Amino acid sequence: MTPDTFSSTSAAVRASIDRRGYGLVRSVVSAATVQTLRDAVAHVGQEGSAKRGLLAIPAVWQLASSGPVAQWARAVLGEHARPVRGILFDKTADANWLVAWHQDLVFPVASRIETPGFGPWSVKDGVPHTGLPRVVLEDMLSVRLHLDDCGTASGALEVAPGSHRRGKLGRDEIEALLAERSADTCPARAGDVLLMRPLTLHRSSKASAPSRRRVVHLEYAGSGLPGPLRWPQWSAS
């Protein structure tokens, strides 16, 4: 992709993210890179599970911090965007789970420091996590890189377009919003990237035709955290 082509394409994707809360970009990474990542995550956790801490893997950190995936994150958030979390979602025919409608509100931080607007607190895989205020969430971006083809029958992600503009939603608000609009389904091929605001309401259904569906889910922050709070530092960095 030439710089001019990237510029025009990224403008369209940014407009989609602003309006609908997400944008899909085809063939962001090559088949060779997809295979490298498959190999890198092959022994991360149990097959058919979700695994945190992916940014500690050198191949994933390289993907997240430089190259075309990082370029897309920075095209949306600005040049100071940095990866703050990486998760592998690995669905199989034997591990064909569903995820209900939700927003991504809880993220890792370097240490627990009580700060107004942050919480509740928890610990996941030894790392402190906290709910973030809306102003921080609105300066973040989720980047989902597909390592396998994922069609509608494979349980492709569904999103409620425009829901990111409503802020943090309670259960009654979620039900009311879903009653007033149709969901978008986001089928993708290996190497495609889905860019999405964490506040975008989304879910993942069980596959009706189960197959392997691996997604490297990266989350970026456009800036640092307030006061003494800090994003985690990963060993691969």
VEXKOL-860647 format. One line per 3 residues: number of its first residue (from 1); their letters; for each residue x, y, z of N, C-alpha, C, O, CB. Coordinates in steps of 0.05 Angstrom, whole numbers, m for minus. Glycine has a CB too. Layout:
BEGIN
NUM> A> X:Y:Z:X:Y:Z:X:Y:Z:X:Y:Z:X:Y:Z ~ ...
//
This chain:
BEGIN
1> MTP> 17:m24:0:0:0:0:18:25:0:35:28:17:m19:0:25 ~ 13:43:m19:29:67:m20:20:86:1:m2:84:12:26:80:m48 ~ 38:106:9:30:126:29:4:140:22:m13:144:40:51:146:33
4> DTF> 0:148:m4:m25:161:m11:m49:143:m8:m70:152:2:m23:171:m40 ~ m46:118:m15:m68:99:m12:m75:95:17:m98:94:25:m62:72:m26 ~ m54:91:33:m58:88:62:m73:112:74:m91:109:90:m32:83:77
7> SST> m64:136:66:m76:160:76:m106:162:70:m123:168:87:m62:185:65 ~ m113:156:45:m141:158:37:m158:135:50:m180:140:58:m144:156:7 ~ m146:111:52:m160:89:65:m163:94:94:m185:89:105:m145:63:60
10> SAA> m142:104:108:m144:108:136:m164:130:143:m177:128:164:m116:116:148 ~ m167:149:125:m188:170:130:m215:158:130:m232:165:146:m185:192:109 ~ m220:139:111:m246:126:110:m251:108:134:m273:107:145:m248:109:84
13> VRA> m230:94:143:m233:77:167:m238:94:192:m255:87:208:m208:60:170 ~ m223:116:194:m228:134:217:m256:145:218:m269:147:239:m208:158:217 ~ m267:151:194:m294:161:193:m314:139:201:m334:145:215:m301:170:164
16> SID> m309:114:193:m326:92:201:m325:88:231:m345:83:244:m318:66:187 ~ m301:89:243:m298:85:272:m312:108:287:m325:103:307:m268:85:280 ~ m310:132:277:m324:154:290:m354:151:289:m368:157:308:m315:181:277
19> RRG> m364:142:266:m393:141:262:m405:115:273:m426:116:287:m400:143:233 ~ m392:92:268:m404:66:274:m390:52:298:m401:33:309:m403:49:250 ~ m366:62:305:m352:50:328:m332:29:320:m318:18:337:m371:38:347
22> YGL> m330:23:294:m312:2:285:m306:6:255:m320:20:241:m323:m26:290 ~ m284:m7:246:m277:m7:218:m261:m32:212:m244:m41:228:m261:18:210 ~ m265:m44:188:m251:m69:180:m232:m62:158:m239:m49:138:m272:m91:171
25> VRS> m207:m72:161:m186:m68:141:m177:m95:131:m169:m112:147:m163:m51:152 ~ m178:m99:105:m170:m125:94:m140:m127:90:m126:m108:84:m184:m128:67 ~ m130:m152:94:m103:m160:87:m82:m140:98:m64:m131:84:m99:m161:56
28> VVS> m84:m135:124:m65:m117:137:m37:m130:140:m17:m117:137:m75:m108:165 ~ m37:m156:146:m12:m171:148:m12:m194:128:m33:m204:120:m7:m182:177 ~ 12:m202:121:16:m223:101:10:m251:112:8:m254:136:44:m222:90
31> AAT> 6:m270:94:2:m298:102:26:m308:118:23:m324:136:m2:m315:78 ~ 50:m299:110:74:m308:125:74:m297:154:82:m312:172:100:m298:110 ~ 66:m272:158:64:m261:185:43:m275:201:46:m281:225:59:m231:184
34> VQT> 20:m281:188:m1:m296:202:10:m323:212:4:m330:235:m25:m301:183 ~ 25:m337:195:36:m363:204:56:m359:226:57:m376:244:49:m377:180 ~ 73:m339:224:92:m333:246:78:m329:272:86:m339:293:109:m308:239
37> LRD> 55:m315:272:40:m310:297:26:m335:306:25:m340:330:20:m288:292 ~ 16:m351:288:4:m377:296:25:m394:311:19:m406:331:m6:m392:271 ~ 49:m394:300:71:m410:313:78:m398:340:83:m413:359:96:m411:295
40> AVA> 78:m371:342:87:m358:366:67:m363:389:75:m364:412:90:m328:362 ~ 42:m365:383:21:m369:404:12:m398:407:m6:m403:422:m3:m351:398 ~ 25:m416:392:16:m444:392:16:m457:419:m1:m474:425:33:m460:373
43> HVG> 34:m449:437:36:m461:463:28:m443:485:36:m446:508:64:m472:467 ~ 12:m422:479:3:m403:499:m24:m414:510:m44:m413:497:m1:m375:487 ~ m23:m424:535:m47:m433:547:m58:m459:533:m44:m471:517:m69:m412:546
46> QEG> m82:m466:540:m95:m489:530:m110:m483:504:m122:m461:502:m114:m501:550 ~ m108:m501:484:m122:m496:459:m152:m493:465:m164:m507:481:m118:m520:439 ~ m165:m474:452:m193:m469:456:m198:m452:480:m219:m454:493:m207:m494:459
49> SAK> m180:m433:487:m184:m416:510:m177:m388:504:m168:m382:481:m166:m426:534 ~ m180:m370:523:m171:m342:521:m147:m339:539:m148:m348:562:m194:m322:528 ~ m127:m325:529:m102:m323:545:m93:m294:544:m90:m282:523:m80:m341:534
52> RGL> m88:m282:568:m77:m255:571:m47:m255:570:m34:m277:568:m87:m242:597 ~ m35:m232:572:m6:m229:573:8:m233:547:32:m239:546:5:m248:593 ~ m6:m230:524:6:m236:498:28:m217:491:45:m224:474:m16:m236:477
55> LAI> 28:m193:502:49:m174:495:76:m182:505:96:m170:497:41:m147:506 ~ 78:m202:523:104:m211:532:117:m230:512:140:m237:515:100:m226:558 ~ 103:m238:491:114:m254:470:127:m236:449:114:m219:438:92:m272:456
58> PAV> 153:m240:443:167:m221:425:154:m217:398:152:m194:389:195:m231:421 ~ 144:m238:386:131:m235:359:106:m218:361:100:m203:343:125:m262:347 ~ 91:m221:383:67:m205:386:74:m176:392:61:m158:382:49:m217:408
61> WQL> 94:m172:410:102:m145:416:112:m130:391:105:m107:387:125:m145:437 ~ 127:m144:374:136:m131:349:113:m123:332:112:m102:321:155:m150:334 ~ 93:m141:330:69:m136:314:55:m111:325:46:m94:310:50:m160:314
64> ASS> 53:m110:352:37:m89:365:50:m62:366:37:m41:366:30:m97:393 ~ 77:m62:366:92:m37:370:103:m25:344:110:m2:344:114:m41:389 ~ 104:m41:322:114:m31:297:101:m45:274:87:m65:278:145:m34:296
67> GPV> 105:m35:250:93:m48:227:65:m39:222:55:m20:233:94:m78:230 ~ 51:m54:204:24:m45:195:3:m44:216:m15:m26:215:15:m62:173 ~ 3:m62:236:m18:m61:257:m15:m36:274:m34:m22:279:m16:m86:274
70> AQW> 10:m31:282:15:m6:298:9:19:281:0:39:292:44:m6:308 ~ 15:17:255:9:40:238:m20:47:238:m28:70:238:19:35:209 ~ m37:27:237:m66:31:237:m75:43:264:m92:61:264:m81:5:231
73> ARA> m64:32:286:m72:43:312:m65:72:314:m80:88:325:m59:27:335 ~ m41:79:304:m32:107:306:m47:125:287:m50:149:292:m2:109:302 ~ m56:114:265:m73:130:246:m99:139:259:m110:159:252:m79:113:221
76> VLG> m108:123:279:m133:130:293:m128:146:318:m142:166:322:m149:104:300 ~ m109:138:334:m104:150:360:m83:171:361:m82:187:379:m97:129:380 ~ m66:172:341:m43:191:341:m17:177:345:m16:153:352:m48:212:362
79> EHA> 5:191:341:31:180:342:40:169:369:58:153:371:51:200:332 ~ 27:178:390:35:169:417:20:144:426:23:135:449:30:191:437 ~ 4:132:408:m11:108:416:8:86:423:29:82:410:m29:99:392
82> RPV> 1:71:444:18:49:453:1:25:460:m21:28:470:36:57:477 ~ 11:0:455:m4:m24:463:m3:m28:493:18:m26:505:6:m49:448 ~ m26:m33:505:m27:m37:534:m37:m65:542:m35:m72:565:m45:m16:546
85> RGI> m49:m80:523:m58:m107:530:m60:m124:505:m66:m114:483:m85:m106:545 ~ m54:m149:508:m57:m168:486:m70:m194:496:m61:m205:516:m30:m174:473 ~ m90:m203:482:m104:m228:490:m107:m245:465:m113:m236:443:m133:m221:502
88> LFD> m103:m271:469:m109:m290:448:m136:m303:453:m141:m315:474:m87:m312:446 ~ m154:m301:433:m180:m315:434:m177:m339:415:m172:m335:391:m204:m296:427 ~ m182:m362:425:m177:m387:410:m201:m405:412:m204:m421:430:m151:m402:419
91> KTA> m220:m402:393:m244:m419:392:m239:m443:374:m226:m441:354:m268:m403:383 ~ m249:m466:383:m248:m491:367:m275:m504:367:m294:m495:380:m226:m510:379 ~ m277:m526:353:m302:m541:353:m309:m552:380:m332:m554:387:m301:m565:333
94> DAN> m288:m557:397:m293:m568:424:m295:m546:445:m304:m551:467:m270:m587:431 ~ m287:m522:438:m289:m499:456:m303:m476:441:m291:m457:432:m261:m490:466 ~ m329:m480:438:m346:m462:421:m363:m445:439:m388:m449:440:m363:m479:401
97> WLV> m351:m426:453:m366:m411:473:m378:m386:460:m372:m378:438:m347:m403:496 ~ m397:m374:475:m409:m349:467:m401:m327:488:m396:m333:511:m439:m351:464 ~ m402:m303:478:m397:m280:495:m421:m261:492:m427:m253:470:m370:m265:489
100> AWH> m434:m254:514:m458:m237:513:m450:m209:506:m427:m201:507:m473:m238:540 ~ m471:m193:499:m467:m165:493:m452:m150:516:m460:m153:539:m493:m151:486 ~ m432:m135:510:m416:m121:530:m399:m99:518:m396:m98:494:m399:m141:546
103> QDL> m389:m82:535:m368:m63:528:m342:m71:543:m344:m84:564:m376:m34:535 ~ m319:m64:532:m294:m70:546:m287:m46:564:m280:m25:554:m271:m75:526 ~ m290:m50:590:m287:m28:609:m264:m31:629:m256:m12:641:m313:m25:624
106> VFP> m254:m55:631:m234:m62:652:m207:m68:638:m206:m84:619:m243:m85:670 ~ m186:m55:647:m160:m58:634:m137:m61:655:m141:m53:678:m154:m34:616 ~ m114:m71:647:m92:m74:665:m77:m48:670:m77:m30:653:m72:m95:655
109> VAS> m66:m45:694:m48:m23:700:m24:m34:714:m24:m57:723:m63:m1:718 ~ m3:m17:717:22:m26:729:19:m34:759:30:m53:768:43:m5:726 ~ 3:m18:774:m1:m23:802:m27:m10:811:m37:8:799:23:m13:819
112> RIE> m37:m21:833:m63:m10:843:m57:15:859:m44:14:880:m77:m31:861 ~ m68:37:850:m66:63:864:m94:75:863:m104:82:841:m45:82:851 ~ m107:77:886:m134:87:886:m135:115:874:m121:134:883:m145:88:915
115> TPG> m152:118:854:m154:143:839:m183:149:832:m197:131:823:m137:142:812 ~ m193:173:837:m221:179:831:m228:172:802:m214:179:783:m227:209:837 ~ m251:159:799:m261:152:773:m252:124:763:m262:115:743:m252:172:754
118> FGP> m234:112:778:m224:85:770:m234:64:789:m236:69:813:m193:85:769 ~ m241:41:779:m251:19:795:m277:8:783:m289:21:765:m255:28:824 ~ m286:m15:792:m275:m31:814:m248:m45:805:m242:m46:781:m295:m53:822
121> WSV> m233:m54:826:m207:m65:821:m209:m96:823:m226:m107:836:m187:m55:842 ~ m191:m109:808:m189:m138:809:m160:m146:801:m144:m129:793:m210:m151:790 ~ m154:m171:804:m128:m181:796:m133:m205:777:m147:m223:783:m111:m190:820
124> KDG> m121:m204:753:m124:m225:733:m96:m234:724:m80:m218:714:m141:m215:708 ~ m91:m259:727:m65:m271:721:m42:m255:734:m21:m251:723:m60:m271:691 ~ m47:m246:759:m27:m232:774:m23:m203:768:m6:m190:779:m1:m246:770
127> VPH> m40:m192:750:m37:m164:741:m61:m149:751:m84:m158:747:m35:m162:710 ~ m58:m126:764:m81:m110:773:m96:m98:750:m84:m89:730:m72:m87:791 ~ m123:m99:752:m141:m89:731:m160:m70:744:m167:m73:768:m156:m112:716
130> TGL> m169:m50:729:m189:m31:740:m208:m22:718:m200:m20:695:m174:m7:753 ~ m232:m15:726:m250:m2:708:m241:26:702:m232:40:720:m279:m2:720 ~ m243:34:677:m233:61:669:m255:80:665:m278:72:658:m216:58:643
133> PRV> m251:106:670:m271:126:665:m275:130:635:m258:123:619:m264:153:678 ~ m298:141:628:m305:145:600:m284:161:584:m278:154:562:m332:159:597 ~ m273:182:597:m254:199:583:m229:183:574:m217:189:553:m246:222:600
136> VLE> m221:163:589:m198:147:582:m206:127:561:m191:123:541:m186:132:607 ~ m229:114:564:m238:94:545:m242:106:517:m237:93:497:m264:82:554 ~ m250:131:516:m254:144:490:m229:150:475:m229:157:451:m270:170:494
139> DML> m206:147:489:m180:151:476:m165:125:473:m141:124:474:m163:171:493 ~ m181:103:469:m169:77:466:m180:63:441:m201:72:430:m175:59:491 ~ m167:42:432:m175:28:408:m168:m1:411:m146:m8:420:m161:40:383
142> SVR> m187:m19:405:m182:m47:403:m176:m55:374:m189:m46:356:m207:m64:414 ~ m156:m72:371:m147:m81:344:m147:m111:344:m132:m124:358:m119:m69:337 ~ m165:m123:329:m168:m152:328:m157:m163:302:m168:m159:280:m198:m159:331
145> LHL> m134:m176:304:m121:m188:281:m130:m217:279:m126:m233:298:m91:m186:282 ~ m142:m225:257:m152:m252:253:m129:m270:242:m116:m264:222:m175:m252:233 ~ m125:m293:256:m106:m312:247:m119:m335:231:m105:m352:220:m91:m324:271
148> DDC> m145:m335:230:m160:m355:214:m184:m340:201:m192:m319:210:m170:m378:232 ~ m194:m352:179:m218:m341:168:m241:m344:188:m243:m365:202:m225:m356:141 ~ m258:m324:189:m281:m325:208:m306:m314:194:m309:m289:193:m274:m310:234
151> GTA> m322:m332:184:m347:m323:172:m370:m322:192:m366:m327:216:m355:m341:149 ~ m393:m316:182:m417:m314:199:m422:m340:214:m429:m340:238:m441:m306:183 ~ m419:m362:200:m424:m388:212:m403:m396:232:m407:m415:248:m426:m409:191
154> SGA> m380:m382:232:m358:m388:251:m360:m371:276:m341:m372:293:m331:m383:237 ~ m381:m356:280:m384:m340:304:m370:m313:302:m357:m304:321:m374:m354:327 ~ m371:m300:278:m358:m274:274:m369:m254:294:m392:m256:303:m363:m264:246
157> LEV> m353:m234:301:m361:m213:320:m385:m198:309:m387:m192:285:m337:m194:325 ~ m403:m191:327:m426:m174:321:m423:m149:338:m415:m150:361:m453:m188:327 ~ m430:m126:326:m428:m100:340:m454:m85:337:m469:m89:318:m404:m84:329
160> APG> m459:m68:356:m482:m50:355:m472:m23:345:m460:m8:361:m497:m47:383 ~ m476:m16:320:m464:8:308:m473:33:323:m496:37:328:m471:10:279 ~ m453:50:328:m458:76:341:m461:75:371:m464:96:384:m483:87:330
163> SHR> m459:51:383:m464:49:411:m441:61:428:m445:68:451:m466:19:419 ~ m417:65:415:m395:77:430:m401:106:437:m388:117:455:m370:76:413 ~ m420:118:424:m427:146:430:m444:149:455:m449:172:463:m441:159:406
166> RGK> m453:127:466:m472:128:489:m457:128:516:m470:129:537:m491:105:487 ~ m431:125:515:m416:123:540:m418:95:553:m425:76:539:m426:144:560 ~ m414:93:579:m415:68:593:m445:61:598:m460:77:610:m399:68:620
169> LGR> m453:37:590:m481:30:590:m488:9:612:m473:m10:616:m489:19:563 ~ m510:13:626:m520:m6:644:m536:m27:629:m541:m24:605:m537:7:666 ~ m545:m48:643:m559:m70:630:m585:m61:618:m591:m69:595:m565:m92:651
172> DEI> m600:m45:631:m626:m35:619:m620:m18:595:m635:m19:575:m641:m19:640 ~ m599:m2:596:m592:15:573:m583:m2:549:m589:5:526:m570:35:581 ~ m569:m23:555:m560:m41:533:m585:m54:520:m586:m55:495:m542:m63:544
175> EAL> m604:m64:536:m628:m76:524:m644:m56:508:m654:m63:487:m645:m88:547 ~ m646:m32:517:m661:m11:502:m647:m4:476:m660:m1:455:m664:14:519 ~ m621:m2:477:m606:4:452:m608:m18:432:m612:m13:408:m576:9:459
178> LAE> m606:m43:440:m608:m66:422:m636:m68:410:m639:m79:388:m600:m92:436 ~ m656:m58:424:m683:m59:414:m688:m39:392:m707:m42:377:m703:m55:437 ~ m671:m19:391:m676:3:372:m659:1:347:m663:17:328:m672:29:385
181> RSA> m640:m17:346:m622:m18:322:m613:m47:317:m613:m63:335:m598:0:326 ~ m606:m52:292:m597:m79:284:m567:m80:288:m553:m60:285:m604:m85:255 ~ m557:m104:294:m528:m109:297:m515:m112:270:m528:m122:251:m523:m133:315
184> DTC> m490:m105:268:m473:m111:245:m456:m136:251:m445:m138:273:m455:m87:237 ~ m455:m154:232:m437:m178:234:m412:m172:219:m413:m160:197:m451:m204:224 ~ m388:m180:230:m363:m172:218:m346:m197:210:m326:m203:224:m347:m155:238
187> PAR> m354:m211:189:m337:m233:180:m310:m223:170:m308:m201:160:m351:m249:157 ~ m289:m239:173:m262:m231:166:m246:m255:157:m253:m278:162:m248:m217:190 ~ m225:m249:142:m207:m269:133:m180:m267:149:m175:m246:161:m202:m267:103
190> AGD> m164:m288:148:m138:m288:161:m122:m264:150:m120:m261:126:m123:m314:157 ~ m111:m249:168:m95:m225:160:m111:m200:160:m99:m178:159:m85:m229:132 ~ m138:m201:162:m154:m177:165:m153:m167:194:m148:m182:213:m184:m183:157
193> VLL> m158:m141:196:m158:m128:223:m185:m113:226:m194:m98:209:m134:m109:226 ~ m197:m117:250:m220:m102:258:m212:m82:279:m201:m90:300:m243:m120:268 ~ m216:m56:274:m210:m35:293:m236:m26:306:m255:m21:292:m195:m11:279
196> MRP> m236:m24:333:m261:m19:347:m256:m3:373:m237:m8:387:m275:m46:353 ~ m274:15:378:m272:29:404:m282:10:426:m301:m4:423:m290:55:403 ~ m268:10:449:m276:m8:471:m304:m3:481:m317:m22:491:m257:m4:494
199> LTL> m315:21:478:m342:27:486:m363:17:466:m387:18:472:m346:57:490 ~ m354:7:443:m373:m4:424:m385:m30:435:m370:m49:442:m360:m9:396 ~ m411:m32:436:m425:m56:446:m420:m79:426:m425:m75:402:m455:m51:451
202> HRS> m411:m102:436:m405:m124:418:m410:m151:432:m411:m152:456:m377:m122:408 ~ m412:m172:415:m415:m199:426:m404:m218:405:m398:m211:383:m445:m205:432 ~ m401:m243:414:m392:m265:397:m409:m289:402:m410:m300:424:m362:m272:402
205> SKA> m424:m298:382:m442:m320:385:m427:m347:381:m404:m347:372:m465:m319:364 ~ m439:m368:390:m428:m395:384:m429:m399:353:m447:m390:340:m444:m417:398 ~ m409:m413:343:m408:m419:315:m429:m441:308:m431:m461:323:m380:m428:306
208> SAP> m443:m437:286:m462:m458:277:m447:m479:261:m456:m502:257:m484:m446:261 ~ m423:m471:250:m406:m490:236:m378:m487:248:m361:m474:237:m406:m485:205 ~ m374:m499:272:m349:m494:287:m324:m501:272:m322:m521:258:m350:m509:313
211> SRR> m304:m483:275:m277:m488:264:m257:m472:281:m266:m457:298:m276:m480:233 ~ m232:m475:275:m212:m460:291:m215:m430:284:m215:m423:261:m183:m470:284 ~ m216:m414:305:m218:m385:302:m201:m371:322:m209:m367:345:m247:m376:304
214> RVV> m176:m364:313:m157:m350:331:m157:m321:324:m155:m313:301:m129:m363:329 ~ m158:m304:345:m156:m275:342:m136:m264:362:m138:m270:386:m185:m262:346 ~ m117:m249:352:m99:m233:370:m113:m206:375:m115:m190:357:m70:m230:357
217> HLE> m121:m203:399:m137:m179:407:m118:m160:422:m109:m166:444:m162:m186:425 ~ m111:m137:409:m93:m118:420:m108:m93:428:m127:m85:414:m70:m111:401 ~ m100:m80:450:m113:m55:458:m92:m33:461:m71:m37:473:m129:m59:484
220> YAG> m99:m10:450:m81:13:449:m92:36:465:m117:40:465:m74:21:420 ~ m75:51:478:m82:76:491:m69:99:476:m46:97:468:m74:76:521 ~ m85:121:473:m74:144:459:m57:162:476:m42:179:465:m97:160:448
223> SGL> m58:158:502:m42:175:521:m38:160:547:m48:138:550:m56:202:526 ~ m24:172:565:m19:160:591:m43:163:609:m63:175:602:6:172:604 ~ m40:152:633:m61:153:653:m56:177:672:m34:186:674:m62:127:669
226> PGP> m77:186:686:m74:209:703:m59:203:729:m59:180:739:m101:221:710 ~ m47:224:740:m34:221:766:m12:200:766:4:198:747:m54:214:787 ~ m11:184:788:11:164:790:5:138:776:22:120:775:16:158:819
229> LRW> m19:135:764:m26:110:750:m9:107:725:m3:127:711:m56:109:744 ~ m1:82:719:14:77:695:4:52:681:m7:34:694:44:73:702 ~ 7:51:655:1:27:640:22:6:646:44:13:654:m1:32:609
232> PQW> 16:m20:642:36:m40:648:60:m39:629:57:m29:606:23:m68:646 ~ 83:m47:638:106:m51:622:110:m80:617:112:m96:636:131:m38:635 ~ 111:m89:591:114:m117:585:143:m124:579:158:m108:569:97:m124:560
235> SAS> 151:m148:587:179:m156:586:190:m156:557:213:m150:553:182:m184:597 ~ 172:m161:538:181:m160:510:189:m133:501:203:m129:481:160:m172:492 ~ 179:m112:515:185:m84:507:212:m75:519:219:m52:515:162:m66:516
//
